[in-house]
Amino acid sequence: MSDRDNPRSLVEIMNDVLSTVREHYDSEYVYYIEKEYEDIDVIYEWCAKHVPWQRDKIKMLPKDQRPRWMEQEITDTTEDSYSVFRRLDENTVAILAAVGVHRGGCEVDLLRSVLAYLPEAITLQKLQKQQEYLSYHDKLTGLYNRNSFVSYTTDINPDELNSLGAVSVDINGLKNFNKEFGRDYGDEVVIRVGEVLEEYFHTANVYRMTGDEYLVLVENITYEEFMKQVKALCEERDILMILDEIQCGMGRCGEYYAWQRYGIKPDIMTSAKALGCGVPVGAFMMTEKVAAHSLTSGDHGTTYGGNPLAGAAINAVLDLFEENHIIEHVNQIGDYLANRLDELVDKYDFITERRGVKLMQGLVFDRPVGDIIGKALEKGLILINAGSNIIRFVPPLVIEEEHVDKMIEILTSCLQ
């Protein structure tokens, strides 16, 4: 990698320069200092191996206790310390000093030559650092920006990432808000939203993707912990939590609804498909608090909404769940399915992991799975993919162990 691809830091550059000066004068210390009025604004130190660092101590010294080399130029080469000054502006002075010189008789020309370019070099490095910062950070909020997100997705190491939680946030009506109250007030809202997200997801990367859109990425967090953080944000900020339970609900994850596994409760929840077990139905449910402040008679009407057939189907399904102990069965057979899938992970190097819970599982491959799914279909096993390299397993809730064993047998034959 070239120096351009991996630029050196300002500290590294200063260390090299000051160490060269120290070696030239065989001094115990070399200092570069910028004083604004009488306050030390910048201080760099390089010292010999046998002496302790003094930078912090020197910076804290009151003016009347500061060493002479810091208050006036010392160019007499019979002294044990040399210092040269350069005025940067009306209020700021730069100082380069060699302290505890052991090589007497050296001229101060090197100090003057180095001091001639050091302040500009430091300023240039700071500007480059600022430019680099702004290329990956939002100027208004200080959050990561879209460029930073692209860089993150490019550089991410899957081997170091066990899980990833994501929250997408949008400020509704920001344009109208700016128009009515002024852009300065709108900017304050944008900044505050970013601060709130960082407060609740303090270990996360928070990105401002566009003017009114944010993305929160939380690495290596359990699903339960992540959902509780989201719920805490919603409750404290009076935000409705809406969960889609159409696929993961109705027992598939070992509870009637998946959110029950994680110690939270949504404000609104959707359900369908399995709710009618073949009869087309769809439903959304809400807490009494939400209903009291959102729905009145006539607010929500559909041509077939609440029809007797759908209602009878839902009642029948719920009765069957109770009579046949479907939830208990899903927990038992779900564990069995997970164990059989884990056997495949252990057996084949190209299967990298199993994901999921109970009867909603997935096997992750290091290659596309289309050919495997095609071979399985020819042998009477219907599989479905999730992306190019994951096979999903979402069998009927009434599946038995012999069905799982047969599936594993066919799938194994397709992996040879």
ZABA-112829 format. One record per residue (C-alpha): residue number from 1; x, y, z. Coordinates in Angstrom, 3 decimals, always signed. Example, Ala and Ser with C-alpha at 12.3 -4.5 7.8 and 13.67 -1.06 7.14 Angstrom:
REM ZABA-112829
<node num="1" px="+12.300" py="-4.500" pz="+7.800"/>
<node num="2" px="+13.670" py="-1.060" pz="+7.140"/>
This chain:
REM ZABA-112829
<node num="1" px="+0.000" py="+0.000" pz="+0.000"/>
<node num="2" px="+1.394" py="+3.439" pz="-0.917"/>
<node num="3" px="+1.819" py="+6.364" pz="+1.482"/>
<node num="4" px="-0.995" py="+8.093" pz="-0.367"/>
<node num="5" px="-3.339" py="+5.204" pz="+0.421"/>
<node num="6" px="-2.210" py="+5.137" pz="+4.070"/>
<node num="7" px="-1.194" py="+8.715" pz="+5.006"/>
<node num="8" px="+0.888" py="+9.254" pz="+8.138"/>
<node num="9" px="-0.679" py="+10.965" pz="+11.111"/>
<node num="10" px="+0.409" py="+14.369" pz="+12.383"/>
<node num="11" px="+1.765" py="+12.784" pz="+15.563"/>
<node num="12" px="+3.930" py="+10.392" pz="+13.530"/>
<node num="13" px="+5.323" py="+13.247" pz="+11.435"/>
<node num="14" px="+6.040" py="+15.404" pz="+14.498"/>
<node num="15" px="+7.737" py="+12.503" pz="+16.275"/>
<node num="16" px="+10.073" py="+11.988" pz="+13.316"/>
<node num="17" px="+10.939" py="+15.686" pz="+13.061"/>
<node num="18" px="+11.513" py="+16.186" pz="+16.783"/>
<node num="19" px="+13.534" py="+12.977" pz="+17.131"/>
<node num="20" px="+15.823" py="+14.165" pz="+14.308"/>
<node num="21" px="+16.336" py="+17.484" pz="+16.093"/>
<node num="22" px="+17.042" py="+15.691" pz="+19.398"/>
<node num="23" px="+19.669" py="+13.463" pz="+17.790"/>
<node num="24" px="+21.349" py="+16.457" pz="+16.151"/>
<node num="25" px="+21.776" py="+18.296" pz="+19.462"/>
<node num="26" px="+22.013" py="+15.168" pz="+21.627"/>
<node num="27" px="+19.444" py="+16.783" pz="+23.907"/>
<node num="28" px="+17.251" py="+15.253" pz="+26.569"/>
<node num="29" px="+14.087" py="+16.919" pz="+25.216"/>
<node num="30" px="+12.800" py="+18.685" pz="+22.122"/>
<node num="31" px="+9.603" py="+20.747" pz="+22.246"/>
<node num="32" px="+7.395" py="+22.393" pz="+19.671"/>
<node num="33" px="+4.953" py="+24.799" pz="+21.332"/>
<node num="34" px="+2.385" py="+27.304" pz="+20.108"/>
<node num="35" px="+1.385" py="+29.964" pz="+22.626"/>
<node num="36" px="-1.731" py="+32.067" pz="+22.043"/>
<node num="37" px="-1.368" py="+35.101" pz="+24.308"/>
<node num="38" px="+0.228" py="+33.293" pz="+27.256"/>
<node num="39" px="-1.754" py="+30.067" pz="+27.037"/>
<node num="40" px="-0.131" py="+26.949" pz="+25.569"/>
<node num="41" px="-2.415" py="+25.950" pz="+22.707"/>
<node num="42" px="-0.219" py="+23.248" pz="+21.100"/>
<node num="43" px="+2.642" py="+21.231" pz="+22.571"/>
<node num="44" px="+4.635" py="+18.310" pz="+21.138"/>
<node num="45" px="+7.475" py="+16.626" pz="+22.996"/>
<node num="46" px="+10.205" py="+14.124" pz="+22.126"/>
<node num="47" px="+12.629" py="+12.918" pz="+24.767"/>
<node num="48" px="+15.602" py="+10.614" pz="+25.231"/>
<node num="49" px="+14.926" py="+7.082" pz="+26.423"/>
<node num="50" px="+16.344" py="+7.598" pz="+29.928"/>
<node num="51" px="+14.267" py="+10.679" pz="+30.879"/>
<node num="52" px="+10.559" py="+10.948" pz="+31.773"/>
<node num="53" px="+7.938" py="+12.744" pz="+29.710"/>
<node num="54" px="+7.332" py="+16.325" pz="+30.903"/>
<node num="55" px="+4.759" py="+17.622" pz="+28.412"/>
<node num="56" px="+1.715" py="+17.632" pz="+30.697"/>
<node num="57" px="+3.706" py="+19.105" pz="+33.582"/>
<node num="58" px="+5.065" py="+21.922" pz="+31.419"/>
<node num="59" px="+1.631" py="+22.701" pz="+30.017"/>
<node num="60" px="+0.221" py="+23.146" pz="+33.539"/>
<node num="61" px="+3.022" py="+25.398" pz="+34.825"/>
<node num="62" px="+1.979" py="+28.958" pz="+35.763"/>
<node num="63" px="+3.703" py="+31.695" pz="+33.763"/>
<node num="64" px="+6.082" py="+32.699" pz="+36.556"/>
<node num="65" px="+7.373" py="+29.114" pz="+36.870"/>
<node num="66" px="+7.977" py="+28.422" pz="+33.199"/>
<node num="67" px="+11.564" py="+27.698" pz="+32.110"/>
<node num="68" px="+13.564" py="+30.526" pz="+30.510"/>
<node num="69" px="+13.703" py="+28.829" pz="+27.104"/>
<node num="70" px="+9.926" py="+29.102" pz="+26.874"/>
<node num="71" px="+9.850" py="+32.845" pz="+27.570"/>
<node num="72" px="+12.760" py="+34.079" pz="+25.438"/>
<node num="73" px="+15.020" py="+32.907" pz="+22.622"/>
<node num="74" px="+18.234" py="+31.200" pz="+23.689"/>
<node num="75" px="+20.756" py="+31.094" pz="+20.856"/>
<node num="76" px="+23.960" py="+31.093" pz="+22.900"/>
<node num="77" px="+25.467" py="+27.680" pz="+22.160"/>
<node num="78" px="+27.237" py="+27.625" pz="+25.508"/>
<node num="79" px="+23.870" py="+27.246" pz="+27.215"/>
<node num="80" px="+22.390" py="+23.828" pz="+27.998"/>
<node num="81" px="+19.113" py="+24.681" pz="+26.207"/>
<node num="82" px="+18.429" py="+26.369" pz="+22.856"/>
<node num="83" px="+15.164" py="+27.903" pz="+21.674"/>
<node num="84" px="+13.981" py="+29.939" pz="+18.685"/>
<node num="85" px="+10.709" py="+31.829" pz="+18.278"/>
<node num="86" px="+8.488" py="+32.633" pz="+15.317"/>
<node num="87" px="+5.423" py="+34.868" pz="+15.427"/>
<node num="88" px="+2.517" py="+33.253" pz="+13.572"/>
<node num="89" px="+0.055" py="+36.116" pz="+14.024"/>
<node num="90" px="-0.571" py="+39.040" pz="+16.345"/>
<node num="91" px="-1.401" py="+36.786" pz="+19.285"/>
<node num="92" px="+0.383" py="+33.488" pz="+18.585"/>
<node num="93" px="+4.052" py="+32.542" pz="+18.875"/>
<node num="94" px="+5.653" py="+29.231" pz="+17.847"/>
<node num="95" px="+8.609" py="+27.895" pz="+19.836"/>
<node num="96" px="+11.076" py="+25.143" pz="+18.938"/>
<node num="97" px="+13.452" py="+24.202" pz="+21.732"/>
<node num="98" px="+16.201" py="+21.657" pz="+22.428"/>
<node num="99" px="+16.446" py="+21.206" pz="+26.208"/>
<node num="100" px="+19.298" py="+19.549" pz="+28.096"/>
<node num="101" px="+21.794" py="+19.746" pz="+25.231"/>
<node num="102" px="+24.859" py="+17.505" pz="+25.606"/>
<node num="103" px="+26.561" py="+18.374" pz="+22.313"/>
<node num="104" px="+27.815" py="+21.866" pz="+22.924"/>
<node num="105" px="+28.788" py="+24.317" pz="+20.226"/>
<node num="106" px="+25.990" py="+23.375" pz="+17.798"/>
<node num="107" px="+24.465" py="+26.291" pz="+15.968"/>
<node num="108" px="+20.719" py="+26.938" pz="+16.118"/>
<node num="109" px="+20.391" py="+27.006" pz="+12.313"/>
<node num="110" px="+18.641" py="+23.628" pz="+12.304"/>
<node num="111" px="+16.079" py="+24.881" pz="+14.817"/>
<node num="112" px="+15.375" py="+27.951" pz="+12.686"/>
<node num="113" px="+15.113" py="+25.892" pz="+9.484"/>
<node num="114" px="+12.686" py="+23.424" pz="+11.016"/>
<node num="115" px="+10.593" py="+26.151" pz="+12.641"/>
<node num="116" px="+10.278" py="+27.856" pz="+9.261"/>
<node num="117" px="+8.031" py="+25.092" pz="+7.942"/>
<node num="118" px="+6.576" py="+23.283" pz="+10.997"/>
<node num="119" px="+3.541" py="+25.560" pz="+11.631"/>
<node num="120" px="+2.445" py="+25.374" pz="+7.989"/>
<node num="121" px="+2.938" py="+21.608" pz="+7.973"/>
<node num="122" px="+0.792" py="+21.276" pz="+11.090"/>
<node num="123" px="-1.908" py="+23.508" pz="+9.597"/>
<node num="124" px="-1.893" py="+21.485" pz="+6.361"/>
<node num="125" px="-2.174" py="+18.211" pz="+8.270"/>
<node num="126" px="-5.079" py="+19.578" pz="+10.314"/>
<node num="127" px="-6.865" py="+20.699" pz="+7.159"/>
<node num="128" px="-6.339" py="+17.297" pz="+5.553"/>
<node num="129" px="-7.629" py="+15.637" pz="+8.718"/>
<node num="130" px="-10.646" py="+17.920" pz="+8.727"/>
<node num="131" px="-11.305" py="+17.165" pz="+5.061"/>
<node num="132" px="-11.067" py="+13.433" pz="+5.753"/>
<node num="133" px="-13.421" py="+13.820" pz="+8.716"/>
<node num="134" px="-15.992" py="+15.737" pz="+6.683"/>
<node num="135" px="-15.874" py="+13.175" pz="+3.886"/>
<node num="136" px="-17.150" py="+10.554" pz="+6.338"/>
<node num="137" px="-19.202" py="+12.702" pz="+8.726"/>
<node num="138" px="-22.261" py="+14.872" pz="+8.364"/>
<node num="139" px="-21.284" py="+18.517" pz="+8.766"/>
<node num="140" px="-24.446" py="+19.548" pz="+10.627"/>
<node num="141" px="-24.821" py="+16.691" pz="+13.122"/>
<node num="142" px="-21.340" py="+15.177" pz="+13.305"/>
<node num="143" px="-22.891" py="+11.756" pz="+12.628"/>
<node num="144" px="-21.497" py="+9.338" pz="+10.070"/>
<node num="145" px="-22.730" py="+10.094" pz="+6.542"/>
<node num="146" px="-23.663" py="+7.964" pz="+3.532"/>
<node num="147" px="-20.024" py="+7.712" pz="+2.394"/>
<node num="148" px="-19.174" py="+6.241" pz="+5.776"/>
<node num="149" px="-21.995" py="+3.711" pz="+5.431"/>
<node num="150" px="-20.740" py="+2.637" pz="+2.006"/>
<node num="151" px="-17.238" py="+2.272" pz="+3.438"/>
<node num="152" px="-18.632" py="+0.224" pz="+6.340"/>
<node num="153" px="-20.458" py="-2.207" pz="+4.069"/>
<node num="154" px="-17.342" py="-2.558" pz="+1.908"/>
<node num="155" px="-14.900" py="-3.181" pz="+4.756"/>
<node num="156" px="-17.094" py="-5.240" pz="+7.081"/>
<node num="157" px="-15.643" py="-8.590" pz="+8.156"/>
<node num="158" px="-18.402" py="-11.228" pz="+8.426"/>
<node num="159" px="-16.187" py="-13.381" pz="+10.643"/>
<node num="160" px="-16.234" py="-10.671" pz="+13.317"/>
<node num="161" px="-19.980" py="-10.001" pz="+13.056"/>
<node num="162" px="-22.286" py="-12.343" pz="+14.954"/>
<node num="163" px="-25.399" py="-10.197" pz="+14.503"/>
<node num="164" px="-26.454" py="-6.807" pz="+13.198"/>
<node num="165" px="-29.466" py="-4.789" pz="+14.336"/>
<node num="166" px="-30.731" py="-1.990" pz="+12.076"/>
<node num="167" px="-33.127" py="+0.905" pz="+12.707"/>
<node num="168" px="-34.240" py="+3.204" pz="+9.901"/>
<node num="169" px="-35.548" py="+6.599" pz="+11.050"/>
<node num="170" px="-37.288" py="+9.276" pz="+9.029"/>
<node num="171" px="-38.373" py="+12.784" pz="+10.088"/>
<node num="172" px="-41.791" py="+13.166" pz="+8.506"/>
<node num="173" px="-42.571" py="+16.553" pz="+7.009"/>
<node num="174" px="-39.156" py="+18.143" pz="+7.588"/>
<node num="175" px="-39.496" py="+20.241" pz="+4.429"/>
<node num="176" px="-42.790" py="+21.737" pz="+5.586"/>
<node num="177" px="-41.345" py="+22.187" pz="+9.067"/>
<node num="178" px="-38.447" py="+24.224" pz="+7.658"/>
<node num="179" px="-40.864" py="+26.299" pz="+5.623"/>
<node num="180" px="-43.113" py="+27.104" pz="+8.579"/>
<node num="181" px="-40.594" py="+27.592" pz="+11.388"/>
<node num="182" px="-37.381" py="+28.401" pz="+9.555"/>
<node num="183" px="-34.350" py="+26.348" pz="+8.537"/>
<node num="184" px="-32.391" py="+27.145" pz="+11.707"/>
<node num="185" px="-35.134" py="+25.619" pz="+13.834"/>
<node num="186" px="-35.322" py="+22.668" pz="+11.444"/>
<node num="187" px="-31.572" py="+22.154" pz="+11.788"/>
<node num="188" px="-31.998" py="+21.981" pz="+15.560"/>
<node num="189" px="-34.570" py="+19.212" pz="+15.088"/>
<node num="190" px="-32.201" py="+17.307" pz="+12.789"/>
<node num="191" px="-29.377" py="+17.608" pz="+15.325"/>
<node num="192" px="-31.586" py="+16.587" pz="+18.248"/>
<node num="193" px="-32.890" py="+13.477" pz="+16.486"/>
<node num="194" px="-29.299" py="+12.350" pz="+15.946"/>
<node num="195" px="-28.484" py="+12.999" pz="+19.615"/>
<node num="196" px="-31.494" py="+10.965" pz="+20.756"/>
<node num="197" px="-30.477" py="+8.019" pz="+18.575"/>
<node num="198" px="-26.936" py="+8.112" pz="+19.979"/>
<node num="199" px="-28.323" py="+8.252" pz="+23.533"/>
<node num="200" px="-30.432" py="+5.126" pz="+23.109"/>
<node num="201" px="-28.000" py="+3.191" pz="+20.912"/>
<node num="202" px="-24.745" py="+4.297" pz="+22.527"/>
<node num="203" px="-22.697" py="+1.405" pz="+21.118"/>
<node num="204" px="-24.088" py="+1.799" pz="+17.603"/>
<node num="205" px="-23.027" py="+3.492" pz="+14.390"/>
<node num="206" px="-25.553" py="+6.244" pz="+13.660"/>
<node num="207" px="-25.653" py="+7.540" pz="+10.081"/>
<node num="208" px="-27.419" py="+10.535" pz="+8.584"/>
<node num="209" px="-28.180" py="+9.078" pz="+5.176"/>
<node num="210" px="-30.062" py="+12.041" pz="+3.664"/>
<node num="211" px="-31.578" py="+15.280" pz="+4.909"/>
<node num="212" px="-34.314" py="+13.598" pz="+6.945"/>
<node num="213" px="-33.226" py="+9.935" pz="+7.042"/>
<node num="214" px="-31.048" py="+8.157" pz="+9.597"/>
<node num="215" px="-29.752" py="+4.618" pz="+9.916"/>
<node num="216" px="-28.662" py="+2.953" pz="+13.160"/>
<node num="217" px="-26.484" py="-0.186" pz="+13.010"/>
<node num="218" px="-25.826" py="-2.141" pz="+16.207"/>
<node num="219" px="-23.216" py="-4.889" pz="+15.969"/>
<node num="220" px="-23.094" py="-8.149" pz="+17.924"/>
<node num="221" px="-26.228" py="-7.599" pz="+19.987"/>
<node num="222" px="-28.815" py="-10.197" pz="+20.929"/>
<node num="223" px="-32.212" py="-9.854" pz="+19.325"/>
<node num="224" px="-33.834" py="-9.542" pz="+22.747"/>
<node num="225" px="-31.524" py="-6.733" pz="+23.846"/>
<node num="226" px="-31.922" py="-4.931" pz="+20.529"/>
<node num="227" px="-35.718" py="-5.084" pz="+20.615"/>
<node num="228" px="-35.766" py="-3.822" pz="+24.203"/>
<node num="229" px="-33.642" py="-0.820" pz="+23.198"/>
<node num="230" px="-36.042" py="-0.028" pz="+20.354"/>
<node num="231" px="-39.041" py="-0.434" pz="+22.663"/>
<node num="232" px="-37.476" py="+1.855" pz="+25.290"/>
<node num="233" px="-36.968" py="+4.538" pz="+22.632"/>
<node num="234" px="-40.580" py="+4.198" pz="+21.460"/>
<node num="235" px="-42.052" py="+4.362" pz="+24.959"/>
<node num="236" px="-40.076" py="+7.352" pz="+26.171"/>
<node num="237" px="-40.538" py="+9.327" pz="+22.947"/>
<node num="238" px="-44.207" py="+8.373" pz="+22.504"/>
<node num="239" px="-43.552" py="+6.529" pz="+19.239"/>
<node num="240" px="-45.823" py="+3.682" pz="+18.145"/>
<node num="241" px="-44.104" py="+0.302" pz="+17.799"/>
<node num="242" px="-45.694" py="-1.675" pz="+14.958"/>
<node num="243" px="-44.643" py="-5.294" pz="+14.423"/>
<node num="244" px="-45.334" py="-7.441" pz="+11.363"/>
<node num="245" px="-46.213" py="-10.920" pz="+12.667"/>
<node num="246" px="-47.711" py="-12.296" pz="+9.451"/>
<node num="247" px="-44.895" py="-14.772" pz="+8.824"/>
<node num="248" px="-43.275" py="-15.242" pz="+12.245"/>
<node num="249" px="-46.496" py="-15.199" pz="+14.272"/>
<node num="250" px="-49.220" py="-17.769" pz="+14.986"/>
<node num="251" px="-46.941" py="-20.197" pz="+16.794"/>
<node num="252" px="-44.113" py="-20.527" pz="+14.298"/>
<node num="253" px="-41.492" py="-19.183" pz="+16.711"/>
<node num="254" px="-42.679" py="-21.113" pz="+19.760"/>
<node num="255" px="-45.148" py="-18.522" pz="+21.071"/>
<node num="256" px="-48.427" py="-17.316" pz="+19.640"/>
<node num="257" px="-46.500" py="-14.266" pz="+18.449"/>
<node num="258" px="-42.749" py="-13.817" pz="+18.127"/>
<node num="259" px="-42.594" py="-10.646" pz="+20.226"/>
<node num="260" px="-43.580" py="-12.706" pz="+23.274"/>
<node num="261" px="-40.125" py="-14.313" pz="+23.176"/>
<node num="262" px="-38.396" py="-11.001" pz="+23.803"/>
<node num="263" px="-40.191" py="-9.397" pz="+26.732"/>
<node num="264" px="-41.790" py="-6.552" pz="+24.775"/>
<node num="265" px="-45.273" py="-5.671" pz="+23.588"/>
<node num="266" px="-46.045" py="-3.747" pz="+20.399"/>
<node num="267" px="-48.613" py="-0.970" pz="+20.147"/>
<node num="268" px="-49.916" py="-2.331" pz="+16.839"/>
<node num="269" px="-49.464" py="-5.788" pz="+15.324"/>
<node num="270" px="-50.374" py="-7.306" pz="+11.955"/>
<node num="271" px="-51.440" py="-10.908" pz="+11.409"/>
<node num="272" px="-52.704" py="-12.891" pz="+8.411"/>
<node num="273" px="-52.331" py="-16.157" pz="+6.429"/>
<node num="274" px="-51.774" py="-18.641" pz="+9.282"/>
<node num="275" px="-54.482" py="-16.831" pz="+11.210"/>
<node num="276" px="-57.020" py="-18.376" pz="+8.815"/>
<node num="277" px="-55.132" py="-21.564" pz="+7.883"/>
<node num="278" px="-56.196" py="-21.424" pz="+4.238"/>
<node num="279" px="-59.097" py="-19.006" pz="+4.477"/>
<node num="280" px="-57.922" py="-15.582" pz="+3.268"/>
<node num="281" px="-57.848" py="-13.304" pz="+6.309"/>
<node num="282" px="-55.884" py="-10.342" pz="+7.491"/>
<node num="283" px="-56.025" py="-8.487" pz="+10.765"/>
<node num="284" px="-54.314" py="-5.794" pz="+12.742"/>
<node num="285" px="-54.491" py="-5.511" pz="+16.501"/>
<node num="286" px="-53.682" py="-2.622" pz="+18.811"/>
<node num="287" px="-53.584" py="-1.818" pz="+22.490"/>
<node num="288" px="-56.573" py="-0.168" pz="+24.123"/>
<node num="289" px="-54.508" py="+2.987" pz="+24.578"/>
<node num="290" px="-53.787" py="+3.238" pz="+20.865"/>
<node num="291" px="-57.356" py="+2.396" pz="+19.898"/>
<node num="292" px="-58.761" py="+5.053" pz="+22.222"/>
<node num="293" px="-56.746" py="+7.761" pz="+20.484"/>
<node num="294" px="-56.899" py="+6.581" pz="+16.877"/>
<node num="295" px="-60.064" py="+4.740" pz="+15.884"/>
<node num="296" px="-63.700" py="+5.731" pz="+16.117"/>
<node num="297" px="-66.723" py="+4.229" pz="+14.452"/>
<node num="298" px="-66.419" py="+4.495" pz="+10.678"/>
<node num="299" px="-62.687" py="+5.244" pz="+10.614"/>
<node num="300" px="-61.737" py="+1.844" pz="+9.256"/>
<node num="301" px="-64.089" py="+0.185" pz="+6.815"/>
<node num="302" px="-63.560" py="-2.448" pz="+4.123"/>
<node num="303" px="-65.908" py="-4.333" pz="+1.827"/>
<node num="304" px="-65.149" py="-7.713" pz="+3.391"/>
<node num="305" px="-63.780" py="-6.577" pz="+6.730"/>
<node num="306" px="-65.196" py="-8.519" pz="+9.664"/>
<node num="307" px="-67.177" py="-10.894" pz="+7.463"/>
<node num="308" px="-68.645" py="-13.964" pz="+9.210"/>
<node num="309" px="-66.603" py="-16.503" pz="+7.207"/>
<node num="310" px="-63.278" py="-14.934" pz="+8.168"/>
<node num="311" px="-64.378" py="-14.589" pz="+11.782"/>
<node num="312" px="-65.497" py="-18.224" pz="+11.940"/>
<node num="313" px="-62.206" py="-19.378" pz="+10.388"/>
<node num="314" px="-60.148" py="-17.471" pz="+12.942"/>
<node num="315" px="-62.192" py="-18.898" pz="+15.821"/>
<node num="316" px="-61.764" py="-22.421" pz="+14.444"/>
<node num="317" px="-57.999" py="-21.979" pz="+14.082"/>
<node num="318" px="-57.618" py="-20.718" pz="+17.642"/>
<node num="319" px="-59.696" py="-23.661" pz="+18.905"/>
<node num="320" px="-57.485" py="-26.102" pz="+16.978"/>
<node num="321" px="-54.367" py="-24.524" pz="+18.424"/>
<node num="322" px="-55.658" py="-25.163" pz="+21.919"/>
<node num="323" px="-57.087" py="-28.632" pz="+21.316"/>
<node num="324" px="-53.975" py="-29.923" pz="+19.536"/>
<node num="325" px="-51.431" py="-28.146" pz="+21.724"/>
<node num="326" px="-49.821" py="-26.603" pz="+18.664"/>
<node num="327" px="-47.513" py="-24.239" pz="+20.583"/>
<node num="328" px="-46.115" py="-27.095" pz="+22.686"/>
<node num="329" px="-45.619" py="-29.188" pz="+19.547"/>
<node num="330" px="-43.804" py="-26.373" pz="+17.727"/>
<node num="331" px="-41.362" py="-25.992" pz="+20.618"/>
<node num="332" px="-40.625" py="-29.711" pz="+20.643"/>
<node num="333" px="-40.344" py="-30.307" pz="+16.912"/>
<node num="334" px="-38.598" py="-26.947" pz="+16.403"/>
<node num="335" px="-35.750" py="-28.049" pz="+18.659"/>
<node num="336" px="-35.536" py="-31.342" pz="+16.787"/>
<node num="337" px="-35.334" py="-29.536" pz="+13.436"/>
<node num="338" px="-32.627" py="-27.220" pz="+14.763"/>
<node num="339" px="-30.549" py="-30.164" pz="+15.988"/>
<node num="340" px="-30.801" py="-31.984" pz="+12.643"/>
<node num="341" px="-29.796" py="-28.815" pz="+10.772"/>
<node num="342" px="-26.862" py="-28.326" pz="+13.160"/>
<node num="343" px="-25.678" py="-31.803" pz="+12.175"/>
<node num="344" px="-25.418" py="-30.605" pz="+8.572"/>
<node num="345" px="-23.453" py="-27.530" pz="+9.655"/>
<node num="346" px="-20.991" py="-29.771" pz="+11.491"/>
<node num="347" px="-20.730" py="-32.182" pz="+8.573"/>
<node num="348" px="-20.224" py="-29.811" pz="+5.632"/>
<node num="349" px="-17.630" py="-27.025" pz="+5.572"/>
<node num="350" px="-19.565" py="-25.107" pz="+2.918"/>
<node num="351" px="-22.530" py="-24.694" pz="+5.309"/>
<node num="352" px="-21.367" py="-21.889" pz="+7.563"/>
<node num="353" px="-24.166" py="-21.562" pz="+10.108"/>
<node num="354" px="-27.783" py="-22.164" pz="+11.098"/>
<node num="355" px="-30.028" py="-19.226" pz="+11.895"/>
<node num="356" px="-33.506" py="-18.892" pz="+13.283"/>
<node num="357" px="-35.819" py="-20.253" pz="+15.968"/>
<node num="358" px="-38.189" py="-23.212" pz="+16.184"/>
<node num="359" px="-39.961" py="-23.708" pz="+12.811"/>
<node num="360" px="-38.451" py="-20.671" pz="+11.123"/>
<node num="361" px="-34.892" py="-21.702" pz="+10.268"/>
<node num="362" px="-32.212" py="-21.066" pz="+7.689"/>
<node num="363" px="-28.945" py="-22.649" pz="+6.584"/>
<node num="364" px="-26.228" py="-20.278" pz="+5.351"/>
<node num="365" px="-23.939" py="-21.558" pz="+2.566"/>
<node num="366" px="-20.709" py="-20.099" pz="+1.220"/>
<node num="367" px="-22.076" py="-20.480" pz="-2.316"/>
<node num="368" px="-25.339" py="-20.032" pz="-4.257"/>
<node num="369" px="-28.034" py="-22.567" pz="-3.331"/>
<node num="370" px="-30.122" py="-22.528" pz="-6.523"/>
<node num="371" px="-28.774" py="-25.867" pz="-7.800"/>
<node num="372" px="-29.428" py="-27.549" pz="-4.443"/>
<node num="373" px="-33.023" py="-26.327" pz="-4.395"/>
<node num="374" px="-33.501" py="-27.563" pz="-7.959"/>
<node num="375" px="-32.143" py="-31.049" pz="-7.157"/>
<node num="376" px="-34.338" py="-31.261" pz="-4.053"/>
<node num="377" px="-37.439" py="-30.411" pz="-6.059"/>
<node num="378" px="-36.685" py="-33.255" pz="-8.486"/>
<node num="379" px="-36.642" py="-35.595" pz="-5.468"/>
<node num="380" px="-39.942" py="-34.327" pz="-4.067"/>
<node num="381" px="-38.648" py="-31.828" pz="-1.504"/>
<node num="382" px="-39.815" py="-28.226" pz="-1.824"/>
<node num="383" px="-37.277" py="-25.707" pz="-0.487"/>
<node num="384" px="-37.077" py="-21.953" pz="-0.780"/>
<node num="385" px="-34.140" py="-19.576" pz="-0.668"/>
<node num="386" px="-33.637" py="-16.299" pz="+1.200"/>
<node num="387" px="-31.113" py="-14.444" pz="-0.906"/>
<node num="388" px="-28.646" py="-16.338" pz="-3.052"/>
<node num="389" px="-26.895" py="-18.380" pz="-0.361"/>
<node num="390" px="-29.510" py="-19.248" pz="+2.292"/>
<node num="391" px="-32.054" py="-22.072" pz="+2.307"/>
<node num="392" px="-35.150" py="-21.348" pz="+4.391"/>
<node num="393" px="-37.108" py="-23.926" pz="+6.358"/>
<node num="394" px="-40.668" py="-22.890" pz="+7.265"/>
<node num="395" px="-42.554" py="-26.210" pz="+7.397"/>
<node num="396" px="-46.178" py="-26.743" pz="+8.510"/>
<node num="397" px="-46.624" py="-26.430" pz="+12.265"/>
<node num="398" px="-47.934" py="-30.019" pz="+12.443"/>
<node num="399" px="-44.786" py="-31.581" pz="+10.999"/>
<node num="400" px="-43.463" py="-34.668" pz="+12.832"/>
<node num="401" px="-39.956" py="-36.012" pz="+13.433"/>
<node num="402" px="-40.222" py="-38.552" pz="+10.612"/>
<node num="403" px="-40.956" py="-35.698" pz="+8.198"/>
<node num="404" px="-37.870" py="-33.833" pz="+9.412"/>
<node num="405" px="-35.763" py="-36.994" pz="+9.014"/>
<node num="406" px="-37.011" py="-37.517" pz="+5.457"/>
<node num="407" px="-36.266" py="-33.896" pz="+4.586"/>
<node num="408" px="-32.721" py="-34.199" pz="+5.972"/>
<node num="409" px="-32.212" py="-37.418" pz="+4.015"/>
<node num="410" px="-33.222" py="-35.838" pz="+0.706"/>
<node num="411" px="-31.307" py="-32.621" pz="+1.377"/>
<node num="412" px="-28.172" py="-34.570" pz="+2.277"/>
<node num="413" px="-28.351" py="-36.459" pz="-1.003"/>
<node num="414" px="-28.462" py="-33.125" pz="-2.825"/>
<node num="415" px="-25.313" py="-31.918" pz="-1.080"/>
<node num="416" px="-23.057" py="-34.751" pz="-2.247"/>
